[in-house]
Amino acid sequence: MCVIRKFQRNDFSQINSWPMEQWVDRSETWVDYVLSNPCSYCFSLFRDQTIVAYVSFDVSGTQAFFAIEVNPTERHKGYGTKLLTETIQIAKKMGVNELVASVALRNEISQQFCAKNGLLPISQHDGFLCYKKCLAP
């Protein structure tokens, strides 16, 4: 059974034990930021007692800039899509009408995830693709 709950400081030790990929920024500074910034939100997805994925997003007006990371050993099981669906529901309640993600050009897995979940590439800069999903009806 999967459960999604608000990210807590002690979640970081589990997430930080995952294999590190070159485009992921995981640090105590990041934890401090997501827990103290009133415009930043983070949720962990648990299978049993284990975190298998998390989403973080920052809200700026009607846009939310988000990132999802799934433990590499748990990919292709629907966890990222489940978190994105939850993020969309939360963001809509906050008045957000557009989700934006920045994905490294080398990160083919995330590019496939974005395409599968209806995010459209809108620009490319400095080795990254920017994706957008409109939430407004």
C-alpha positions in Angstrom: 0.0 0.0 0.0 1.2 3.5 -0.9 0.9 6.6 1.3 1.8 10.2 0.5 2.5 12.6 3.3 4.3 15.9 3.8 8.1 15.6 3.8 9.8 15.5 7.2 13.4 16.2 8.0 14.0 12.5 9.0 12.9 11.5 5.4 16.1 12.9 4.1 18.2 10.0 5.4 16.3 7.5 3.4 16.3 9.6 0.2 20.0 10.5 0.6 20.8 6.7 0.6 19.6 6.4 -2.9 22.1 6.3 -5.8 23.1 9.9 -6.6 22.5 10.9 -10.2 24.5 13.8 -11.6 21.5 16.1 -12.1 20.0 15.7 -8.6 20.7 18.3 -5.9 20.1 16.6 -2.6 21.7 18.3 0.5 20.9 19.5 4.0 20.6 23.0 2.5 17.9 21.7 0.2 16.0 20.2 3.2 16.3 23.5 5.1 15.0 25.3 2.1 11.9 23.1 1.5 11.0 23.0 5.1 11.4 26.7 5.8 10.2 28.4 2.6 6.5 29.2 2.8 6.2 28.9 -1.0 7.9 25.5 -1.1 6.2 22.1 -0.7 7.5 18.6 -0.5 5.8 15.2 -0.2 7.1 11.7 0.3 5.6 8.6 -1.2 5.9 5.5 1.0 5.4 1.9 0.1 5.1 0.2 3.4 7.6 2.0 5.6 10.0 2.9 2.7 10.1 6.1 0.8 10.2 5.2 -2.9 9.7 8.7 -4.4 9.2 12.4 -3.5 8.0 15.6 -5.1 9.1 19.1 -4.3 7.5 22.2 -5.8 7.7 26.0 -5.4 4.7 28.1 -6.1 5.1 31.5 -7.6 1.8 33.2 -8.4 -0.1 30.9 -10.7 3.0 28.7 -11.6 4.6 25.9 -9.7 8.1 24.7 -10.5 8.4 21.0 -9.6 10.8 18.1 -9.4 10.1 14.5 -8.8 12.7 11.9 -7.9 12.0 8.2 -7.8 14.4 5.8 -6.3 16.2 4.2 -9.3 15.4 0.7 -8.0 11.7 1.6 -7.9 11.2 3.2 -11.4 8.5 2.2 -13.9 6.0 1.2 -11.2 3.8 4.3 -11.4 5.1 6.1 -8.3 6.2 9.3 -10.3 2.8 9.5 -12.0 1.0 9.0 -8.6 3.0 11.9 -7.2 2.4 14.1 -10.2 -1.4 13.4 -9.9 -1.3 14.4 -6.3 0.8 17.5 -7.0 -1.7 18.6 -9.7 -4.6 18.3 -7.2 -2.8 20.2 -4.5 -1.6 22.9 -7.0 -5.1 23.5 -8.3 -6.4 24.1 -4.8 -3.7 26.8 -4.4 -4.8 28.5 -7.6 -1.9 27.2 -9.7 -2.7 26.8 -13.4 0.7 25.8 -14.8 3.3 23.3 -13.7 6.9 23.8 -15.0 9.9 21.4 -14.8 13.5 21.7 -15.9 15.1 18.4 -17.1 18.7 17.8 -18.0 19.1 16.9 -21.7 21.0 13.8 -20.5 18.1 12.7 -18.4 16.2 10.6 -20.9 14.1 8.9 -18.2 12.6 12.2 -17.0 12.0 13.4 -20.5 10.0 10.2 -21.2 8.1 10.7 -17.9 7.2 14.3 -18.9 6.0 13.2 -22.4 4.0 10.3 -20.9 2.3 12.6 -18.4 1.4 15.4 -20.9 4.1 17.9 -20.1 5.1 19.7 -23.3 8.7 20.9 -24.0 8.6 24.7 -24.3 12.3 25.7 -24.4 15.9 24.6 -24.1 18.7 26.3 -22.4 22.1 25.5 -20.9 21.7 21.7 -21.3 18.2 21.6 -19.9 14.7 21.2 -21.4 11.9 23.2 -19.9 8.5 21.4 -19.7 5.1 22.8 -19.0 1.7 21.4 -18.1 -1.4 23.7 -18.1 -3.9 22.9 -15.3 -6.5 25.5 -16.1 -9.7 24.2 -17.7 
